[in-house]
Amino acid sequence: MSARPLIVNADDFGLATGVNEGIVEAHVNGIVTSTSLMVDWPAAAHAVELAREHPRLSVGLHYVEDGPEIDEPGHAARTFAAQLTRFRELTGSDPTHVDSHHHVHMSRLTTFAPLVAPLGVPLRGDGRVRYLGDFYAQPRRGVVELDRVGAPFLLALIAREAADDGFTELGCHPARVTGDLVSSYSGEREVELATLTDPDVRAQIEELGLTLASYHDWTSS
């Protein structure tokens, strides 16, 4: 494995059928190597079916909790345990990594790190894998800047911010927009998909000295 492996992780696997299909398309025809599963959403079983057809795609747990109760004593531990159990039921395995919807865990690492530690896998933001989250078309609520999910921005971000040594994760949200997608981030996902499947992007990533990898590679490194 290269000293500069790049994991391209698509969040929201299971959110909608078109999200699932877009993520798999970006894996098969593009640079996505990893994804994170929302276990309690209606399209979760569909996502797992697709993942089984593509075993090189590493699948992590995308913890979901948007309410204020997340900070009540014991709430995060109970809901994380329940979602981890559901992940195991759906996939028959443990997640290769853990992150969360809207990054709710990032300001609560002291709560979530002990919950994830028994799994022995990275928790986004815990310092073991450098995370790049700026490939996103809404830098602020209600503001859409599609150039932020174009190829030039993506390549400049990687060139500027990828770790000189060790693993880097680039976050993304590709999708085909279907009727079951309920999200304030919708059409932007199809622009991401077009960028992530651009063959020139893969070639230029390699020219930057990075090698595409997944969380399967992290666990074996």
Backbone as numpy.savetxt, mean C-alpha at the origin, in Angstrom:
# Nx Ny Nz CAx CAy CAz Cx Cy Cz
19.52 -9.52 -3.87 18.70 -8.33 -3.87 19.57 -7.08 -3.87
19.17 -6.12 -4.69 19.88 -4.85 -4.77 19.95 -4.18 -3.41
21.00 -3.37 -3.21 21.09 -2.59 -1.98 20.05 -1.48 -1.94
19.36 -1.24 -3.07 18.33 -0.19 -3.11 17.02 -0.78 -3.65
16.39 -1.69 -2.90 15.12 -2.26 -3.35 13.97 -1.27 -3.14
13.07 -1.21 -4.11 11.90 -0.33 -4.06 10.63 -1.17 -4.05
9.87 -1.06 -2.98 8.55 -1.68 -2.88 7.52 -0.65 -3.30
6.66 -1.02 -4.25 5.57 -0.12 -4.67 4.28 -0.74 -4.13
3.73 -0.12 -3.10 2.59 -0.70 -2.38 1.30 0.06 -2.68
0.29 -0.68 -3.14 -1.02 -0.11 -3.43 -1.94 -0.32 -2.23
-2.38 0.77 -1.63 -3.32 0.70 -0.53 -4.74 0.41 -1.04
-5.62 0.05 -0.11 -7.08 -0.05 -0.34 -7.52 -1.30 -1.09
-6.71 -2.34 -1.13 -7.13 -3.62 -1.71 -8.37 -4.10 -0.96
-9.45 -4.37 -1.69 -10.69 -4.77 -1.05 -11.72 -3.66 -0.95
-11.35 -2.44 -1.25 -12.27 -1.31 -1.15 -13.41 -1.41 -2.16
-13.10 -1.84 -3.38 -14.10 -1.98 -4.45 -13.53 -2.90 -5.51
-14.39 -3.48 -6.32 -13.91 -4.42 -7.34 -12.95 -3.74 -8.31
-13.24 -2.50 -8.70 -12.36 -1.79 -9.62 -11.02 -1.44 -9.01
-11.01 -1.19 -7.70 -9.74 -0.98 -7.01 -8.91 -2.26 -7.07
-9.54 -3.38 -6.78 -8.83 -4.66 -6.84 -8.27 -4.92 -8.23
-9.11 -4.71 -9.24 -8.68 -4.96 -10.62 -7.57 -4.01 -11.04
-7.66 -2.75 -10.62 -6.62 -1.79 -10.96 -5.30 -2.13 -10.31
-5.35 -2.57 -9.05 -4.12 -2.94 -8.35 -3.45 -4.13 -9.04
-4.24 -5.13 -9.39 -3.67 -6.30 -10.05 -3.14 -5.94 -11.44
-3.85 -5.07 -12.15 -3.35 -4.61 -13.45 -2.02 -3.89 -13.30
-1.91 -3.06 -12.26 -0.66 -2.33 -12.03 0.46 -3.26 -11.58
0.10 -4.41 -11.04 1.10 -5.42 -10.68 1.55 -6.21 -11.91
0.59 -6.65 -12.70 0.91 -7.50 -13.86 1.59 -6.69 -14.96
1.10 -5.49 -15.21 1.57 -4.68 -16.33 2.40 -3.47 -15.92
2.66 -3.34 -14.64 3.36 -2.15 -14.18 4.33 -2.44 -13.05
4.44 -1.49 -12.12 5.49 -1.55 -11.11 4.99 -1.88 -9.70
3.69 -2.09 -9.52 3.19 -2.43 -8.19 3.65 -3.84 -7.80
4.21 -3.95 -6.62 4.75 -5.22 -6.14 4.05 -5.72 -4.88
3.26 -4.86 -4.26 2.72 -5.15 -2.94 1.39 -4.42 -2.78
0.56 -4.90 -1.86 -0.73 -4.24 -1.62 -1.13 -4.45 -0.17
-2.15 -3.69 0.27 -2.60 -3.76 1.66 -4.12 -3.94 1.67
-4.59 -4.96 2.37 -5.97 -5.42 2.30 -6.84 -4.84 3.40
-8.00 -4.30 2.99 -9.04 -3.83 3.91 -9.99 -5.01 4.14
-9.85 -5.69 5.24 -10.46 -7.01 5.40 -11.97 -6.98 5.58
-12.52 -5.88 6.04 -13.95 -5.83 6.37 -14.80 -5.16 5.29
-14.23 -4.89 4.14 -14.97 -4.24 3.08 -15.55 -5.29 2.12
-16.65 -4.94 1.44 -17.36 -5.95 0.64 -16.53 -6.63 -0.44
-15.52 -5.94 -0.97 -14.73 -6.52 -2.05 -13.48 -7.23 -1.55
-13.39 -7.48 -0.24 -12.19 -8.12 0.30 -12.02 -9.54 -0.22
-13.10 -10.32 -0.26 -12.98 -11.70 -0.74 -12.56 -11.72 -2.21
-13.10 -10.81 -3.00 -12.69 -10.70 -4.41 -11.20 -10.37 -4.51
-10.74 -9.49 -3.64 -9.31 -9.13 -3.64 -8.45 -10.35 -3.36
-8.85 -11.14 -2.40 -8.06 -12.32 -2.03 -8.04 -13.33 -3.17
-9.16 -13.50 -3.85 -9.19 -14.39 -5.01 -8.16 -13.96 -6.05
-8.10 -12.65 -6.32 -7.13 -12.15 -7.29 -5.70 -12.34 -6.79
-5.49 -12.11 -5.50 -4.14 -12.26 -4.95 -3.65 -13.69 -5.07
-4.54 -14.64 -4.91 -4.13 -16.05 -5.03 -3.63 -16.38 -6.43
-4.14 -15.65 -7.41 -3.70 -15.86 -8.80 -2.35 -15.20 -9.07
-1.90 -14.37 -8.13 -0.65 -13.61 -8.32 0.18 -13.68 -7.05
0.77 -14.82 -6.76 1.46 -15.03 -5.48 2.69 -14.15 -5.27
3.21 -13.54 -6.32 4.37 -12.65 -6.13 3.96 -11.32 -5.52
2.67 -11.02 -5.54 2.15 -9.78 -4.94 2.07 -9.98 -3.43
2.89 -9.27 -2.67 2.82 -9.41 -1.21 1.59 -8.66 -0.71
0.94 -9.23 0.30 -0.32 -8.68 0.81 -0.20 -8.40 2.30
-0.38 -7.14 2.65 -0.35 -6.73 4.05 -1.74 -6.39 4.55
-1.82 -6.00 5.81 -3.07 -5.60 6.44 -3.20 -4.08 6.43
-4.31 -3.59 5.88 -4.62 -2.16 5.86 -5.66 -1.93 6.96
-5.18 -1.65 8.16 -6.06 -1.45 9.32 -6.98 -0.25 9.08
-8.25 -0.40 9.43 -9.24 0.66 9.20 -9.93 1.02 10.51
-9.83 2.26 10.88 -10.57 2.82 12.02 -10.51 4.33 11.92
-11.63 4.96 11.60 -11.62 6.40 11.41 -12.28 7.18 12.54
-12.88 6.49 13.50 -13.62 7.18 14.55 -12.75 7.60 15.72
-13.26 8.51 16.55 -12.49 8.97 17.72 -12.27 7.88 18.75
-13.05 6.80 18.66 -12.91 5.72 19.64 -11.57 5.01 19.53
-10.82 5.27 18.47 -9.51 4.64 18.32 -8.61 4.93 19.52
-8.83 6.07 20.18 -7.97 6.45 21.30 -8.53 6.03 22.65
-9.65 5.34 22.65 -10.17 4.80 23.91 -9.30 3.64 24.36
-9.10 3.46 25.65 -8.23 2.38 26.13 -8.66 1.01 25.61
-7.71 0.32 25.00 -7.95 -1.03 24.52 -8.64 -1.14 23.17
-9.15 -0.03 22.64 -9.92 -0.11 21.39 -9.03 -0.53 20.22
-7.88 0.10 20.08 -6.99 -0.23 18.96 -6.56 -1.69 19.04
-6.27 -2.17 20.24 -5.84 -3.56 20.39 -6.95 -4.52 19.98
-8.19 -4.23 20.38 -9.30 -5.12 20.05 -9.59 -5.12 18.55
-9.62 -3.95 17.94 -9.97 -3.87 16.53 -8.83 -4.39 15.66
-7.60 -4.15 16.07 -6.47 -4.70 15.32 -6.50 -6.23 15.38
-6.75 -6.79 16.56 -6.81 -8.25 16.70 -7.92 -8.83 15.85
-9.07 -8.15 15.81 -10.19 -8.64 15.02 -9.87 -8.60 13.53
-9.24 -7.53 13.07 -8.90 -7.41 11.65 -7.78 -8.37 11.27
-6.85 -8.61 12.17 -5.80 -9.59 11.91 -6.40 -10.99 11.80
-7.34 -11.32 12.68 -8.01 -12.62 12.60 -8.74 -12.77 11.28
-9.43 -11.71 10.86 -10.15 -11.76 9.59 -9.18 -11.91 8.43
-8.05 -11.23 8.48 -7.03 -11.37 7.44 -6.61 -12.83 7.33
-6.34 -13.46 8.45 -5.91 -14.85 8.45 -7.00 -15.77 7.90
-8.26 -15.47 8.24 -9.37 -16.27 7.74 -9.48 -16.17 6.22
-9.31 -14.96 5.70 -9.44 -14.73 4.26 -8.28 -15.31 3.47
-7.06 -15.11 3.98 -5.87 -15.43 3.19 -5.20 -16.73 3.58
-5.44 -17.19 4.79 -4.74 -18.38 5.28 -3.31 -18.12 5.68
-2.94 -16.86 5.85 -1.56 -16.52 6.21 -1.54 -15.23 7.01
-0.37 -14.87 7.50 -0.17 -13.59 8.16 0.13 -12.51 7.11
-0.12 -11.25 7.44 0.25 -10.17 6.52 1.76 -10.03 6.40
2.20 -9.59 5.23 3.64 -9.36 5.04 4.08 -8.02 5.59
3.12 -7.15 5.92 3.41 -5.82 6.46 2.09 -5.26 6.97
2.15 -4.15 7.68 0.95 -3.52 8.23 1.01 -2.01 7.99
-0.13 -1.46 7.56 -0.29 -0.01 7.49 -1.75 0.30 7.83
-2.23 1.50 7.53 -3.60 1.82 7.93 -4.23 2.83 7.00
-5.56 2.82 6.98 -6.35 3.74 6.17 -6.20 5.14 6.74
-5.89 6.08 5.85 -5.66 7.48 6.23 -4.51 7.62 7.23
-3.64 6.60 7.29 -2.44 6.64 8.15 -2.78 6.89 9.62
-3.91 6.36 10.09 -4.31 6.67 11.47 -3.31 6.16 12.50
-2.55 5.14 12.13 -1.59 4.60 13.10 -0.33 5.44 13.21
-0.07 6.29 12.23 1.23 6.97 12.16 1.47 7.90 13.35
0.40 8.50 13.87 0.55 9.35 15.05 0.36 8.56 16.34
0.23 7.24 16.21 -0.01 6.38 17.37 0.94 5.17 17.33
2.16 5.39 16.90 3.09 4.28 16.73 3.37 3.56 18.04
3.35 4.27 19.16 3.61 3.61 20.44 2.48 2.66 20.80
1.29 2.89 20.25 0.17 1.97 20.46 0.25 0.78 19.51
0.54 1.05 18.25 0.46 0.01 17.24 1.71 -0.85 17.13
2.88 -0.29 17.41 4.11 -1.08 17.28 4.07 -2.36 18.12
3.62 -2.32 19.38 3.57 -3.57 20.15 2.54 -4.57 19.61
1.49 -4.07 18.95 0.48 -4.96 18.39 1.02 -5.72 17.18
1.88 -5.04 16.41 2.43 -5.63 15.18 3.68 -6.45 15.47
4.39 -6.14 16.54 5.68 -6.77 16.82 5.66 -8.30 16.78
4.64 -8.98 17.33 4.66 -10.46 17.28 4.66 -11.03 15.87
4.23 -10.24 14.88 4.21 -10.71 13.50 5.59 -10.68 12.87
6.48 -9.85 13.39 7.83 -9.74 12.84 7.89 -9.10 11.47
6.92 -8.24 11.16 6.87 -7.59 9.85 6.89 -6.07 10.03
7.24 -5.33 8.98 7.29 -3.88 9.12 5.91 -3.25 9.33
5.87 -2.25 10.17 4.74 -1.36 10.34 5.12 -0.04 9.69
4.32 0.43 8.76 4.66 1.66 8.05 5.00 2.76 9.05
6.15 3.38 8.85 6.57 4.47 9.72 7.43 4.05 10.88
7.71 2.74 11.03 8.49 2.31 12.20 10.00 2.41 11.97
10.41 2.88 10.78 11.82 3.12 10.51 12.55 2.01 9.79
11.93 0.85 9.65 12.63 -0.26 9.00 12.57 -0.17 7.47
11.53 0.46 6.95 11.40 0.70 5.52 11.06 2.18 5.33
11.86 2.86 4.52 11.59 4.27 4.27 10.30 4.41 3.46
9.39 5.28 3.92 8.08 5.41 3.27 7.99 6.73 2.51
7.56 6.65 1.24 7.32 7.83 0.41 5.83 7.91 0.12
5.17 8.93 0.63 3.72 9.04 0.50 3.24 10.20 -0.34
4.14 10.90 -1.02 3.75 12.11 -1.74 3.20 11.85 -3.14
3.23 10.60 -3.60 2.61 10.27 -4.89 1.11 10.17 -4.65
0.47 11.32 -4.63 -0.95 11.43 -4.24 -1.46 12.75 -4.79
-2.62 12.72 -5.43 -3.09 13.88 -6.19 -3.85 14.91 -5.37
-4.02 14.66 -4.08 -4.70 15.64 -3.23 -3.78 16.06 -2.09
-2.91 17.02 -2.33 -1.99 17.44 -1.27 -2.70 18.05 -0.08
-3.90 18.59 -0.31 -4.76 19.11 0.75 -6.19 18.74 0.42
-7.02 18.69 1.43 -8.42 18.32 1.24 -9.09 19.27 0.24
-9.72 18.70 -0.77 -10.43 19.50 -1.76 -9.57 20.06 -2.87
-8.26 19.81 -2.81 -7.33 20.31 -3.83 -6.82 19.13 -4.64
-7.01 19.18 -5.96 -6.56 18.11 -6.84 -5.46 18.63 -7.75
-4.31 17.98 -7.71 -3.17 18.34 -8.55 -2.70 17.06 -9.24
-3.21 16.82 -10.44 -2.94 15.55 -11.12 -1.48 15.40 -11.52
-0.75 16.49 -11.61 0.67 16.35 -11.95 1.43 15.60 -10.86
0.87 15.55 -9.65 1.51 14.85 -8.54 1.42 13.33 -8.68
0.62 12.86 -9.64 0.56 11.42 -9.91 0.97 11.12 -11.35
1.72 12.02 -11.93 2.28 11.80 -13.25 3.67 11.20 -13.16
4.16 10.71 -14.27 5.47 10.06 -14.30 6.62 10.99 -13.89
6.67 12.24 -14.37 7.80 13.09 -13.97 7.88 13.30 -12.46
6.73 13.54 -11.83 6.72 13.74 -10.37 7.16 12.46 -9.66
6.63 11.33 -10.10 6.97 10.05 -9.48 8.47 9.79 -9.54
9.05 9.95 -10.70 10.47 9.66 -10.86 11.34 10.64 -10.09
10.93 11.90 -10.07 11.69 12.89 -9.30 11.63 12.58 -7.80
10.45 12.16 -7.34 10.29 11.80 -5.92 11.21 10.64 -5.55
11.22 9.62 -6.39 12.07 8.45 -6.10 13.54 8.83 -6.14
13.91 9.60 -7.14 15.32 9.99 -7.27 15.78 10.80 -6.07
14.88 11.62 -5.55 15.23 12.53 -4.45 15.17 11.85 -3.08
14.20 10.96 -2.89 13.87 10.51 -1.54 14.15 9.03 -1.24
14.37 8.20 -2.26 14.59 6.79 -1.98 15.85 6.59 -1.15
15.83 5.61 -0.29 16.96 5.34 0.59 18.20 4.96 -0.21
19.35 5.41 0.25 20.60 5.03 -0.40 20.95 3.58 -0.14
20.46 3.05 0.96 20.72 1.66 1.31 19.49 1.14 2.05
19.07 -0.07 1.76 17.90 -0.62 2.41 16.64 -0.38 1.60
15.52 -0.81 2.15 14.25 -0.80 1.44 13.54 0.55 1.52
12.89 0.91 0.40 12.01 2.06 0.33 10.64 1.58 -0.14
9.58 2.12 0.45 8.21 1.85 0.00 7.60 3.11 -0.60
7.11 2.99 -1.82 6.33 4.05 -2.46 4.86 3.69 -2.34
4.08 4.55 -1.70 2.65 4.31 -1.58 1.89 4.79 -2.82
0.81 4.09 -3.17 0.00 4.48 -4.33 -1.42 3.95 -4.17
-2.32 4.42 -5.06 -3.74 4.08 -4.97 -4.34 3.89 -6.37
-3.84 2.94 -7.16 -4.40 2.75 -8.50 -5.76 2.05 -8.47
-6.56 2.30 -9.50 -7.87 1.63 -9.59 -8.49 1.86 -10.96
-9.42 0.98 -11.28 -10.43 1.25 -12.29 -11.66 1.72 -11.54
-12.22 2.85 -11.91 -13.37 3.39 -11.18 -14.62 2.64 -11.58
-15.22 1.95 -10.61 -16.45 1.19 -10.81 -17.53 1.72 -9.89
-18.75 1.28 -10.13 -19.90 1.83 -9.40 -19.88 1.58 -7.91
-19.14 0.58 -7.47 -19.10 0.28 -6.04 -18.01 1.06 -5.30
-17.31 1.93 -5.99 -16.27 2.74 -5.33 -16.89 3.98 -4.72
-16.80 4.08 -3.42 -17.26 5.27 -2.70 -16.02 5.88 -2.05
-15.55 6.97 -2.62 -14.30 7.56 -2.15 -14.19 8.99 -2.65
-13.60 9.85 -1.84 -13.32 11.23 -2.28 -12.11 11.26 -3.21
-11.43 10.14 -3.32 -10.28 10.00 -4.21 -10.67 8.96 -5.24
-11.12 9.42 -6.40 -11.75 8.51 -7.35 -11.04 8.53 -8.70
-11.36 9.52 -9.55 -10.74 9.58 -10.87 -9.24 9.67 -10.82
-8.72 10.22 -9.74 -7.27 10.31 -9.58 -6.62 8.93 -9.61
-7.37 7.93 -9.17 -6.82 6.58 -9.12 -6.52 6.05 -10.53
-7.34 6.42 -11.50 -7.09 5.95 -12.86 -5.87 6.64 -13.46
-5.62 7.89 -13.07 -4.40 8.57 -13.51 -3.18 7.87 -12.91
-3.28 7.52 -11.63 -2.19 6.76 -11.01 -1.93 5.45 -11.77
-3.02 4.76 -12.11 -2.88 3.48 -12.81 -2.13 3.66 -14.12
-2.46 4.71 -14.87 -1.78 4.96 -16.13 -0.29 5.20 -15.92
0.06 5.94 -14.88 1.47 6.20 -14.59 2.20 4.93 -14.17
1.57 4.16 -13.31 2.22 2.97 -12.76 2.40 1.86 -13.79
1.64 1.92 -14.88 1.78 0.91 -15.94 2.53 1.45 -17.16
3.08 2.64 -17.05 3.88 3.21 -18.13 5.22 2.48 -18.20
5.51 1.81 -19.31 6.76 1.02 -19.37 8.02 1.88 -19.21
7.95 3.14 -19.58 9.11 4.01 -19.41 9.42 4.25 -17.94
8.39 4.21 -17.09 8.61 4.43 -15.66 9.45 3.29 -15.09
9.11 2.07 -15.42 9.91 0.94 -14.94 11.37 1.06 -15.39
11.57 1.39 -16.66 12.93 1.50 -17.20 13.71 2.59 -16.47
13.07 3.71 -16.21 13.79 4.82 -15.57 14.06 4.55 -14.09
13.18 3.78 -13.44 13.47 3.37 -12.06 14.75 2.55 -12.02
14.89 1.64 -12.97 16.10 0.82 -13.03 17.32 1.68 -13.32
17.15 2.70 -14.17 18.27 3.60 -14.46 18.71 4.38 -13.22
17.78 4.58 -12.29 18.12 5.28 -11.04 18.87 4.37 -10.07
19.03 3.12 -10.43 19.77 2.19 -9.59 18.92 1.48 -8.56
17.61 1.48 -8.73 16.72 0.77 -7.82 16.19 -0.49 -8.48
15.85 -1.47 -7.66 15.30 -2.73 -8.13 13.93 -2.93 -7.50
12.93 -3.22 -8.31 11.59 -3.46 -7.76 11.62 -4.71 -6.88
10.98 -4.59 -5.72 10.93 -5.67 -4.74 9.57 -5.66 -4.07
9.32 -6.67 -3.25 8.08 -6.70 -2.48 8.41 -6.99 -1.03
7.39 -7.02 -0.19 7.63 -7.36 1.21 8.00 -8.83 1.39
7.74 -9.67 0.40 8.28 -11.03 0.43 9.81 -10.97 0.48
10.40 -10.03 -0.27 11.85 -9.89 -0.29 12.37 -9.35 1.02
11.61 -8.46 1.66 12.04 -7.91 2.95 12.16 -9.03 3.98
11.19 -9.92 4.01 11.22 -10.98 5.02 12.34 -11.98 4.79
12.81 -12.06 3.55 13.89 -13.00 3.25 15.25 -12.33 3.22
15.29 -11.04 3.46 16.56 -10.30 3.37 17.38 -10.43 4.65
